[in-house]
Amino acid sequence: MTHHRPARASTMDTKPDLVIDGRLAFSDYGLTVSLALAAERRCWLVQSLWSLLQRFQVESYADFAGPDEDIEVMLTRVEEWHDIWTATTLLERFCWLGDILFESRLPTTFPQSGVSRSRIFASFLERQAAASKMTAMDLCARDAAALLAVASDRSSAILTTSRPKAPPHLCALLERAGLRVKRSESPATDRLVRSTFGHHLPLPLEMALAGGARIALVFISAPRAAAVALEEADFEPDDLTVDPARDPWRDAHAVWTELVP
């Protein structure tokens, strides 16, 4: 992959970052909403999502998503993202984490150790949630949560899909990993949404919600993440032993709310 220019600094720096979860990206409204939001604020694509777009050919495989999800429809959305990536420069609106620093597109203020720390944080989370097999969408959710932990010193949130009678899949993954997960109730919900979007949702989100999209906003507090001294570590995440003293997810919790038009 060629080297990518750093993401530009602008008024985007004054708005909370948004991390686009795979399930939102590959939903019916995901591409339109993601591109529109990335044009006005800093939005992120994480490693596992980005690796799906780099496939030479989109393949159907059984472990893409869970049994309650429409994999065929989601893979069609992956193909649309892939077409955008190969035929336009629109994805340069986003920041992303690649497998290594050189393959990433990062704002100048993002710490260079953030790419490796994100992989390490993701590895911890996956191990703690290993009660069941991780699908490709679970890996996207894992990486989205890890990025929020790495960027714990700035305001940011994850956009994902919600479900009618259950927490978002992303939150279910966090619960499997041992995090406390709570749904926000009004008036706290209103404050969370305002802190992210101001007094009015962006028009692309309003239009998607009016069209029937179910979208959730997820916040993660990982107070140990900023203090865990992993920057000097010289090993791969798979080599890690789970040391509670160095666990970035200890005492972490998540709050989520479903967006309404």
Backbone as a ProteinNet text record, in pm:
[ID]
protein_1_A
[PRIMARY]
MTHHRPARASTMDTKPDLVIDGRLAFSDYGLTVSLALAAERRCWLVQSLWSLLQRFQVESYADFAGPDEDIEVMLTRVEEWHDIWTATTLLERFCWLGDILFESRLPTTFPQSGVSRSRIFASFLERQAAASKMTAMDLCARDAAALLAVASDRSSAILTTSRPKAPPHLCALLERAGLRVKRSESPATDRLVRSTFGHHLPLPLEMALAGGARIALVFISAPRAAAVALEEADFEPDDLTVDPARDPWRDAHAVWTELVP
[TERTIARY]
84.8	0	88	47.6	123.5	103.8	199.6	190	78.7	-0.3	-113	-78.7	-126.3	-105.7	-174.7	-115.9	-183.2	-318.7	-411.9	-543.1	-528.6	-601.1	-583.4	-642.4	-581.8	-632.8	-720	-831.1	-924.5	-1022.5	-1137.8	-1241.9	-1291.2	-1256.1	-1292.4	-1236.2	-1122.4	-1059	-1144.9	-1241	-1325.2	-1447.2	-1469.5	-1585	-1539	-1620.5	-1582.7	-1562.7	-1462.5	-1439.7	-1551.3	-1577.4	-1671.1	-1598	-1616.1	-1560.5	-1674.9	-1658	-1763.2	-1749.7	-1843.3	-1841.7	-1880.6	-1832.1	-1859.9	-2007.4	-2082.6	-2225	-2298.6	-2256.4	-2316.9	-2268.7	-2139.2	-2083.5	-2153.3	-2184.5	-2240.3	-2390.8	-2455.4	-2601.9	-2652	-2782.1	-2839.3	-2797.6	-2791.5	-2760.6	-2614.9	-2537.2	-2406.1	-2308.5	-2301	-2204.4	-2238.8	-2365.5	-2408.4	-2385.1	-2426.7	-2411.8	-2264.2	-2184	-2042.2	-1969	-1991.6	-1924.4	-1965.6	-2094.1	-2141.8	-2084.7	-2081.4	-2027	-1877.2	-1805.6	-1661.3	-1624.4	-1719.8	-1693.2	-1694.5	-1749.5	-1762.9	-1696.7	-1653.1	-1585.3	-1490.7	-1405.2	-1309.7	-1379.6	-1379.3	-1437.8	-1330.2	-1340.3	-1235.8	-1289.3	-1204.1	-1224.6	-1115.2	-1153.8	-1056.1	-995.3	-895.5	-818.2	-904.2	-991.5	-1067	-1163	-1219.4	-1306.3	-1224	-1111.5	-1027.7	-975.3	-943.7	-892.2	-997.8	-1124.6	-1231.3	-1234.7	-1207	-1210.6	-1090	-984.6	-863	-864.7	-965.7	-974	-987	-914.5	-924.7	-1065.7	-1128	-1264.5	-1340.4	-1459.6	-1541.9	-1594.9	-1570.9	-1612.8	-1720.4	-1808.9	-1909.6	-1852.6	-1857.8	-1811.1	-1897.7	-1906.7	-2006.9	-1982.6	-1857.2	-1827.6	-1819.2	-1885.4	-1884.1	-1962.5	-2079	-2163.7	-2240	-2323.3	-2394.9	-2514.6	-2570.9	-2684.3	-2810.3	-2819.7	-2937.3	-2919.6	-2812.1	-2783.4	-2791.1	-2829.1	-2844.5	-2709.8	-2633.3	-2496.5	-2495.9	-2590.5	-2593	-2607.9	-2698.3	-2718.7	-2594.8	-2534.8	-2417.7	-2300.7	-2283.1	-2174.2	-2195.8	-2321.4	-2349.2	-2301.8	-2321.5	-2274	-2120.8	-2055.1	-1908.8	-1861.1	-1928.6	-1892.1	-1904.2	-2007.4	-2023.3	-1907.7	-1869.2	-1754.2	-1627.5	-1613.1	-1495.2	-1488.3	-1603.3	-1607	-1565.4	-1612.7	-1575.1	-1424.1	-1368.6	-1225.4	-1140.8	-1182	-1099	-1118.2	-1232.6	-1262.7	-1266.2	-1253.6	-1261.1	-1158	-1151.7	-1067.3	-1152.7	-1280.1	-1371.3	-1329.6	-1266	-1229	-1116.6	-1053.9	-953.7	-1017.2	-1148.8	-1214.7	-1193.1	-1163.6	-1155.4	-1012	-999.5	-875.7	-889.8	-778.5	-786.4	-657.2	-671.2	-557.8	-532.4	-412.3	-373.3	-304.1	-253.3	-183.1	-53.2	4.6	126.6	110	198.7	189.8	192.7	278.6	294.9	167.6	81.7	-41.3	-159	-134.5	-242.1	-253.8	-368.2	-388.8	-436.8	-350.6	-372.8	-363.5	-437.4	-416.3	-278.3	-223.4	-86.7	-75.6	-186.4	-183	-195.4	-221.8	-239.9	-104	-88	42.9	85.7	212.7	261.7	254.7	256.1	242.2	97.4	3.9	-137.5	-175.5	-108.8	-141.7	-108.5	11.4	49.2	-32.3	-58.2	-138.7	-280.3	-335.3	-469.3	-473.9	-371.9	-367.6	-358.7	-279.9	-264.7	-394.9	-457.9	-585.2	-690.7	-691.4	-787.6	-762.6	-635.8	-601.9	-652	-633	-685.9	-837.5	-905.9	-1051.8	-1099.3	-1034.1	-1075.6	-1057.1	-946.3	-922.7	-1029.5	-1069.3	-1167.4	-1308.1	-1330.8	-1462.5	-1464.1	-1366.9	-1346.3	-1439.9	-1552.7	-1646.9	-1708.1	-1710.7	-1764.8	-1676.7	-1691.6	-1607.8	-1636.8	-1532.3	-1546.6	-1575.1	-1683.2	-1711.1	-1633.7	-1635.7	-1569	-1627.2	-1758.4	-1820.8	-1784.1	-1764.7	-1716	-1575.3	-1493.1	-1356.9	-1358.4	-1452.3	-1466.5	-1506.9	-1601	-1645.2	-1531.5	-1454.2	-1337.7	-1240.6	-1210.2	-1114.1	-1168.7	-1299.8	-1360.6	-1347.7	-1374.1	-1360.8	-1215.7	-1122.4	-980.3	-935.5	-984.7	-947.3	-996.8	-1118.4	-1167.5	-1080.9	-1032.2	-945	-811.6	-757.1	-631.5	-649.2	-763.2	-790.3	-870.4	-842.7	-923.1	-904.7	-803.2	-779.1	-857	-937.6	-1020.9	-1161.2	-1256.3	-1395.1	-1418.8	-1474.1	-1504.7	-1611.9	-1676.1	-1784.4	-1789.2	-1857.5	-1875.1	-2017.4	-2032.1	-2162.9	-2179.9	-2287.2	-2314.7	-2464.5	-2508	-2651.3	-2709.2	-2838.4	-2906.4	-3007.4	-3060.1	-3157.8	-3284	-3400.3	-3526.2	-3535.9	-3493	-3516.8	-3390.6	-3277.9	-3150.6	-3048.7	-2943.8	-2837.1	-2772	-2704.5	-2630.7	-2534.1	-2509.4	-2414.2	-2280.8	-2236.5	-2109.4	-2111.7	-2222.4	-2232.5	-2238.5	-2302.3	-2304.3	-2163.5	-2079.5	-1939.4	-1866.2	-1888.3	-1823.4	-1866	-1993.3	-2040.4	-1973.1	-1956.3	-1887.6	-1744.2	-1685.3	-1547.8	-1540.3	-1653.8	-1654	-1675.6	-1701.4	-1726.8	-1870.7	-1888.2	-2022.3	-2083	-2201.2	-2266.5	-2403.8	-2432.5	-2558.4	-2621.1	-2751.5	-2822.9	-2854.1	-2822.4	-2846.7	-2995.5	-3042.2	-3181.5	-3186.4	-3295.5	-3312.4	-3315.9	-3263	-3207.6	-3059.8	-2996.7	-2855.2	-2835.4	-2931.5	-2922.4	-2912.2	-2997.7	-2996.5	-2861.2	-2802.1	-2672.1	-2563.4	-2567.7	-2468.2	-2478.4	-2600.2	-2619.2	-2577.8	-2614.6	-2576.3	-2425	-2358.9	-2213.9	-2143.5	-2209.3	-2150.1	-2190.3	-2318.6	-2369.9	-2421.2	-2424.6	-2487.1	-2637.6	-2713	-2856.9	-2936.7	-2875.8	-2947.1	-2858.5	-2918.2	-2843.1	-2807.8	-2692.6	-2660.3	-2769.7	-2794.2	-2902.3	-2890.6	-2771.3	-2763.8	-2814.9	-2785.7	-2838.2	-2988.5	-3038	-3182.9	-3254.6	-3199.9	-3262.9	-3260.2	-3149.1	-3139.5	-3238.7	-3247.2	-3340.8	-3485.1	-3515.6	-3650.4	-3684.3	-3580.4	-3601.4	-3606.8	-3595	-3608.7	-3479.7	-3367.9	-3241.1	-3244.2	-3179.7	-3164	-3015.7	-2984.1	-2844.2	-2822.4	-2712.5	-2679.6	-2546.1	-2534.2	-2412	-2356.1	-2229	-2167.5	-2046.3	-2041.1	-1928	-1858.7	-1729.2	-1653	-1561.1	-1566	-1472.3	-1376.1	-1248.9	-1145.9	-1037.6	-1060.8	-968.5	-828.2	-813.4	-680.4	-599.9	-667.5	-599.7	-488.1	-515.6	-416.1	-295.5	-312.7	-204.9	-123	-178.2	-106.9	18.7	133.9	261.2	295.7	237.9	262.1	350.7	378.6	450.5	586.9	650.8	785.6	787.2	670.2	665.7	714.8	796.4	853.6	812.8	681.9	632.1	500.1	456.3	330.6	216.5	94	-18.8	-44.9	-22	-48.2	43.8	154.6	248.3	213.1	110.1	77.1	23.2	62.7	-5.8	-97.3	-210.9	-308.5	-265.4	-203	-155.3	-255.5	-329.5	-430.8	-376.6	-250.6	-193.1	-175.2	-173.7	-152.9	-275.2	-387.2	-509.1	-578.1	-583.6	-646	-795.7	-857.4	-1002.9	-1049.1	-955.5	-995.5	-1071.8	-1187.5	-1274.9	-1339.4	-1329.7	-1391	-1542	-1614.1	-1757.6	-1802.6	-1919.9	-1974	-2115.7	-2149.4	-2284.9	-2331.5	-2455.7	-2505.1	-2645.3	-2677.1	-2811.2	-2851.9	-2977.9	-3028.1	-3070	-3023.8	-3060	-3203.8	-3273.7	-3412.3	-3424.4	-3511.5	-3525.9	-3590.3
-119.2	0	123.7	222.3	347	424.9	512.9	596.3	698	717.8	810	940.2	1049.2	1178.8	1180.4	1248.9	1259.6	1326.9	1285.5	1348.7	1495.4	1579.3	1723.3	1767.3	1869	1929.9	2048.7	2064.3	2171.3	2187.9	2246.2	2259.1	2123.2	2015.4	1880.5	1851.4	1913.9	1887.6	1933.8	2019.9	2069.7	1981.8	1884.7	1796.4	1658.8	1590.5	1455.3	1362.4	1277.5	1178.5	1074.4	1016.5	905.6	787.1	671.2	547	470.7	437.1	368.7	218.6	159.7	15.3	-55.9	-177.6	-252	-274	-299.2	-325.9	-202.8	-84.4	36.2	58.2	43.3	66.9	-17.7	-142.8	-234.5	-252.1	-152.9	-149.3	-73.3	-70.6	-8	137.5	212.1	354.9	384.1	279.4	299	377.6	347.4	416	563.9	594.2	733.3	813.8	757.7	827.2	846.7	742.8	750.5	854	854.7	951.9	1094.3	1113.7	1248.1	1297.5	1211.3	1251.6	1279.5	1196.6	1214.3	1342.2	1400.4	1526.5	1644.2	1624.3	1737.8	1716.5	1594.5	1568.2	1450.5	1426.9	1318	1184.9	1097.2	964.4	860.3	748.4	645.2	515	447.9	309.8	227.3	119.1	42.4	-70.2	-138.5	-236.5	-343.1	-405.3	-518.3	-474.3	-354.6	-302.9	-270.3	-205.1	-166.2	-288.1	-395	-515.5	-579.4	-565.3	-616.4	-541.5	-411.2	-330.7	-358.3	-411	-435.3	-569.3	-649.4	-776.8	-751.9	-829.7	-815.3	-847.1	-944.3	-980.9	-1008.8	-953.3	-976.5	-1119	-1194.5	-1333.5	-1352.7	-1446.8	-1483.6	-1593.7	-1574.5	-1678.3	-1678.7	-1795.3	-1818.3	-1737.3	-1703.7	-1635.6	-1483.9	-1428.8	-1284.4	-1214.5	-1269	-1209.8	-1321.5	-1283.4	-1382.4	-1441.3	-1548.6	-1615.9	-1530.4	-1428.3	-1341	-1221.7	-1220.1	-1107.3	-1150.6	-1056.5	-1085.4	-1070.3	-1178.4	-1173.4	-1137	-1191.1	-1164.2	-1015.4	-950	-806.3	-729.4	-767.5	-697.2	-708.8	-825.1	-841.9	-756.3	-733.9	-641.4	-501.6	-461.8	-330.4	-325.1	-436.2	-441.4	-415.2	-475.2	-454.3	-307	-238.5	-95.8	-14.7	-45.2	21.5	-7.8	-130.7	-169.3	-91.4	-73.6	3.6	148.6	206.7	343.7	352.9	252.4	252.7	241.5	156.6	132	236	305.4	392.9	541.6	577	718.2	746.8	871.6	910	947.4	908.6	949.8	896.8	781.1	726.1	804.5	896.7	981.6	1083.5	1086	1166.6	1107.3	978.1	907.7	900.5	882.1	833.4	681.7	611.4	468.3	416.7	302.4	230.4	110.2	100.2	-18.3	-116.2	-224.7	-323.2	-266.6	-171	-105.7	44.8	120.8	266.7	317.8	258.5	306.4	292.5	195.3	171.9	250.8	330.8	404.3	545.8	604.3	745.6	813.7	891.6	939.7	1091.4	1151.6	1294.4	1315.4	1431.1	1457.2	1448.7	1466.8	1463.4	1322.2	1223	1086.4	1026.8	966.5	912.6	798.3	797.6	693.6	555.4	549.2	419.2	370.8	456.1	421.8	300.4	279.4	164.4	34.1	24.2	-98.6	-115.2	-5	-16	-60.8	-13.9	-56.2	-206.9	-262.5	-407	-481.6	-427.7	-493.2	-485.9	-369.2	-354.8	-447.5	-457.6	-545.1	-691	-728.9	-866.3	-900.7	-809.4	-830.1	-850.2	-762.7	-767.5	-898.7	-941.5	-1065.4	-1185.4	-1189.3	-1300.2	-1305.8	-1189.2	-1186	-1218	-1205.8	-1234.8	-1366.3	-1452.8	-1570.7	-1686.9	-1658.8	-1767	-1822.5	-1744	-1789.9	-1737.9	-1796.8	-1760	-1617.3	-1544	-1406	-1403.5	-1336.3	-1317	-1195.4	-1174.6	-1056.4	-928.5	-924.9	-806.5	-789.7	-900.2	-890.8	-832.8	-869.2	-815.6	-665.2	-620	-475.3	-406.7	-468.1	-411.4	-410.4	-519.1	-527	-413.1	-389.7	-285.7	-146.2	-128	2.4	34.3	-65.2	-44	-16.6	-89.3	-69	71.3	121.7	257.5	360.4	342.5	435	430.6	312.7	301.6	371.7	357.4	424.1	575.2	620.8	764.6	812.2	755.2	786.2	929.1	999.2	1135.9	1239.3	1193.8	1288.5	1230.6	1319.9	1277.9	1203.5	1085.1	1007.8	904.6	854.2	758	667.6	553.8	458.5	469.4	470.1	457.8	314.2	249.9	112.9	96.7	-22.4	-47.6	-93.6	-73.4	-118.8	-227	-291.8	-399.3	-367.2	-417.5	-379.7	-419.8	-542.2	-591.6	-640.5	-587.8	-629.4	-517.8	-518.3	-418.7	-439.5	-339	-358	-475.6	-540.4	-651.7	-609.8	-488.4	-440.6	-442	-400.1	-397.6	-539.7	-631.4	-770.9	-828	-789	-832.2	-777.3	-650.9	-589.8	-659.3	-696.2	-767.3	-903.6	-973.6	-1102.7	-1086.2	-970.3	-944.2	-896.1	-885.1	-849.3	-702.9	-620.5	-478.8	-459.8	-362.5	-323.4	-237.5	-274	-202.9	-156.2	-29.4	28.6	111.6	101.3	188	320.1	427.8	560.2	593.1	656.2	699.4	852.1	909.3	1054.7	1098.1	1218.7	1320.6	1301.1	1195.7	1172.9	1145.1	1076	1046.8	1174.5	1270.6	1397	1466.4	1459.9	1525.2	1454.6	1321.3	1247.5	1279.1	1281.9	1309.8	1452.6	1547.4	1687.6	1705	1632.1	1645.5	1596.5	1509.6	1454.6	1532.6	1567.3	1626.2	1769.2	1820.5	1950.1	1932.7	2037.9	2033.9	1964.8	1941.8	1877.5	1770.8	1655.3	1551.6	1598.6	1558.4	1590.6	1538.2	1611.4	1575.1	1431.5	1381.7	1243.2	1142.4	1166.5	1077.9	1091.6	1213.7	1237	1163.7	1172.9	1108.8	957	903.2	758	708.7	779.8	740.7	751.4	856.7	872.6	760	705.7	596	459.1	454.4	327.6	269.2	337.4	286.6	285.7	185.8	179.1	198.5	309.5	348.4	378.5	328.8	350.3	422.5	496.3	567.7	501.3	461.5	388.5	465.5	485.9	551.1	449.1	454.5	363.1	442.8	411.8	469.3	359.2	377.3	280	352.3	378.1	462.4	405.4	272.2	213.1	225.6	247.5	243	346.6	466.8	573.7	549.2	469.6	448.8	323.6	232.6	107.5	136	97.7	129.2	20.4	32.2	-66.6	-12.4	118.7	178.6	115.5	72.2	20.1	-129.2	-192.8	-337.5	-373.7	-476.4	-519.1	-663.8	-684.3	-817.8	-806.3	-917	-920.5	-943.1	-892.6	-912.5	-1059	-1152.2	-1293	-1349.5	-1279.9	-1327.4	-1280.3	-1198.6	-1139.8	-1243.6	-1232.4	-1302.5	-1201.9	-1248.7	-1157.6	-1120.6	-1008.4	-956.5	-851.1	-876.9	-780.5	-640.3	-629	-497	-419.6	-489.4	-423	-438.3	-471.2	-491.1	-356.2	-305.4	-174.6	-174.9	-293.5	-302.7	-318.6	-322.1	-333.1	-207.5	-227.1	-117.9	-40	-90.4	-19.9	-45.7	51.2	32.3	107.4	72.2	133.4	182.5	289.2	345	358.6	318.9	330.8	391.6	450.6	504.1	491.1	465.7	456.3	595.5	633	764.4	761.3	871	882.4	1007	1002.6	1120.7	1236.6
0	0	0	-72.7	-76.7	51.7	76.8	197.5	180.9	286	281.4	353.2	298.3	362.8	498.4	595.6	725.3	709.6	793.4	790.9	829.5	759.9	780.2	913.8	970.8	1092.7	1054.4	1118.7	1084.8	1198.6	1166.8	1268.8	1313.8	1238.7	1282.2	1420.3	1454.1	1582.8	1699.9	1676.2	1783.7	1806	1718.8	1731.7	1779	1859.4	1901.9	1782.4	1791.5	1686.8	1687.7	1570.5	1558.3	1497.6	1557.2	1504	1437.9	1311.4	1235.9	1256.1	1326.6	1346.9	1216.8	1199.2	1076.9	1052.1	1157.1	1137.5	1087.7	1130.5	1074.8	932	909.8	776.3	671.5	704.9	607.1	621.3	684.5	687.8	565.2	546.4	426.6	410.9	521	515.2	550.2	577.3	635	549.9	421.6	336	323.2	296.9	280.4	408.2	520.2	648.2	682	663.4	699.7	616.7	485.1	398.1	433.4	460.6	492.6	625.5	726.4	855.7	846	767.2	754	680.5	608.4	539.1	635.3	755.1	847.5	982.8	1010.2	1137.3	1118.6	1217.2	1205.7	1234.9	1135.3	1148.1	1119.5	1187.1	1182.4	1125.5	1047.7	1006.8	1074.6	1140.7	1218.1	1134.1	1191.1	1114.3	1049.1	1125.9	1071	962.2	974	868.6	744.5	765.3	652.3	577.9	649.7	583.4	494.5	529.5	442.9	310.4	315.3	192.9	104.1	160.7	83.6	9.9	32	-38.9	-187.9	-265.5	-410.2	-457	-392.7	-427.6	-299.1	-289.9	-172.1	-177.6	-72.4	-68.4	37.1	10.3	108.4	196.9	327.4	416.9	542.3	602.4	707.1	832.9	862	987.3	971.4	868.8	850.2	961.6	996.4	1099.5	1170.2	1266.3	1345	1273.5	1329.1	1265.2	1258.4	1341.5	1339.9	1247.2	1168.6	1080.8	934.5	847.4	705.8	636.1	633.5	581.4	433.8	357.6	213.3	184.7	256.9	238	281.3	393	443.4	345.9	285.2	189.3	64.8	28.5	-82.6	-47.9	77.4	121.3	122.7	157.5	152.8	10.2	-86.4	-227.1	-265.1	-213.3	-244	-185.6	-62.3	-2.4	-83.1	-124.3	-200.8	-331.5	-396.8	-521	-497	-386.2	-351.4	-328.8	-261.5	-231.4	-357.6	-451.5	-569.1	-679.4	-681.9	-795.6	-762.3	-634.7	-595.6	-486.9	-447.2	-332.8	-211.5	-212.6	-105.9	31.7	34.8	165.3	231.3	157.5	220.3	315.8	319.7	422.9	561.9	567.4	695.1	745.6	875.6	934.2	947.1	943	966.3	1025.6	1091.4	1144.3	1055.4	1002.5	929.2	1021.5	964.2	1046.8	1103.7	1032.7	1080.2	1061.8	1123.5	1118.2	974.1	889.6	752.8	671.8	705.1	631.1	687.1	787	853.3	797.6	818.2	784.6	911.6	972	1107.5	1113.9	1206	1231.9	1294.4	1274.6	1322.3	1473.9	1544.4	1690.9	1747.1	1662.1	1709.7	1745.2	1863.6	1903.5	1813.2	1774.7	1685.1	1748	1879.6	1946.3	1946.8	1899.6	1905.9	1824.2	1710.8	1626.2	1698.6	1754.6	1824.9	1952.5	2024.7	2146.3	2115.3	2003.3	1964.8	1943.8	1879.3	1858.1	1990.6	2083.6	2213	2292.1	2293.7	2364.3	2303.7	2169.4	2101.8	2138.8	2150.6	2186.6	2326.8	2421.9	2556.5	2551.9	2478.3	2474	2412.6	2304	2238.3	2331	2402	2493.3	2601.2	2650	2758	2707.8	2577.3	2519.9	2444.2	2469.1	2385.3	2415.7	2481	2508.9	2381.8	2276.4	2148.7	2035.6	1918	1805	1760.6	1727.4	1683.4	1533.7	1494.1	1353.1	1302.3	1171.2	1114.7	1173.1	1195.7	1253.4	1400.7	1471.6	1609.1	1613.6	1516.9	1512.3	1486.1	1401.7	1380.5	1510.1	1582.9	1710.3	1811.6	1814.7	1903.8	1876.5	1748.9	1712.3	1739.1	1721.4	1750.7	1899.4	1984.4	2128.4	2166	2104	2134.4	2096.6	1984.3	1942.7	2043.7	2095.8	2196.8	2321.8	2358.6	2475.9	2451.6	2330.3	2296.5	2297.9	2247.3	2239.2	2359.1	2474.9	2593.3	2643.2	2589.9	2635.3	2554.4	2454.9	2381.5	2368.1	2349.8	2341	2210.7	2218.3	2099	2131.1	2027	2044.1	1922.4	1937	1827.8	1776	1643.8	1580.9	1535.1	1577.9	1539.4	1517.7	1484.3	1468.9	1601.9	1617.7	1738.5	1702.5	1807.1	1787.7	1866	1820.4	1885.8	2032.8	2068.9	2203.7	2273.6	2230.2	2289.3	2270.3	2352.1	2331	2193.8	2141	2015.6	2025.5	1911.4	1910.7	1972.2	1944.1	1997.8	2150.1	2208.8	2355	2411.7	2338.1	2381.9	2386.7	2289.5	2289.6	2412.1	2442.7	2559.4	2688.8	2696.7	2815.6	2827.9	2714.2	2716.9	2765.8	2737.7	2780.9	2925.6	2991.2	3132.5	3163.5	3061.5	3087.1	3136.3	3221.6	3262.6	3150.4	3105.3	2994.7	3041.4	3018.5	3064.4	2953.1	2941.1	2848.1	2916.4	2848.9	2905.3	2901.4	3005.3	3013.3	3017.1	2968.8	2975.1	3121.7	3152.7	3062.7	3027.9	3086.8	3056.6	2907.6	2847	2703.8	2622.5	2654.1	2580.7	2592.6	2709.7	2728.7	2647.3	2643.2	2565.4	2416.7	2366.5	2223.6	2191.8	2278	2255.2	2261.4	2352.9	2364	2238.2	2163.9	2041.8	1918.5	1908	1784.1	1798.9	1920.1	1938.6	1959	1935.7	1963.1	1852.6	1737	1627.2	1564.4	1535.4	1466.6	1326	1272.7	1133.7	1040.5	934.3	842.3	789.6	752.5	704.5	807.2	934.8	1038.7	1051.8	1048	1055.1	942.4	821.9	706.8	720.5	767.4	784.6	889.5	1000.5	1105.7	1058	982.1	927.5	830.2	765.6	671.5	736.7	867.3	938.3	992.4	975.3	1028.6	1181.4	1239.2	1384.4	1414.9	1479.5	1501.5	1649.3	1701.9	1842.9	1854.9	1962.3	1997.3	2122.2	2118.3	2229.4	2280.6	2411.3	2477.1	2567	2574	2659.2	2749.4	2876.3	2972.4	3015.4	2984.1	3020.5	3099.7	3228.2	3305.8	3318.5	3304.8	3316.1	3187.7	3074.3	2944.6	2934.2	2983.1	2971.6	3061.2	3165.9	3262.2	3234.6	3151.4	3125.9	3044.2	3095.3	3029.2	2928.1	2808.7	2703.8	2592.2	2592.2	2480.5	2457.5	2565.7	2551	2520.2	2517.6	2496.8	2357	2349.7	2221.9	2195.9	2176.9	2148.8	2075.6	2018.3	1946	2044.4	2012	2102.9	2136.4	2042.6	2068.5	2175.6	2203.1	2303.3	2444.7	2454	2583.5	2681.4	2805.4	2912.4	2979.1	3024.5	3081.8	3222.9	3234.2	3362.3	3408.6	3516.2	3560.1	3580.3	3620.5	3643.4	3514.2	3400.8	3272.2	3182.2	3240.2	3163.8	3142.7	3019.5	2996.7	3017.5	3024.8	3038.1	3182.1	3274.7	3415.4	3455.9	3516.6	3562.6	3447.4	3325	3211.7	3207.6	3153.7	3135.4	3011	2961.5	2840.5	2865.9	2796.7	2800.6	2655.4	2627.7	2491.7	2491	2380.1	2361.7	2215.2	2192.5	2055.9	2009.5	1891	1836	1786.2	1808.8	1762.7	1676.7	1572.8	1485.7	1558.3
[MASK]
+++++++++++++++++++++++++++++++++++++++++++++++++++++++++++++++++++++++++++++++++++++++++++++++++++++++++++++++++++++++++++++++++++++++++++++++++++++++++++++++++++++++++++++++++++++++++++++++++++++++++++++++++++++++++++++++++++++++++++++++++++++++++++++++++++++

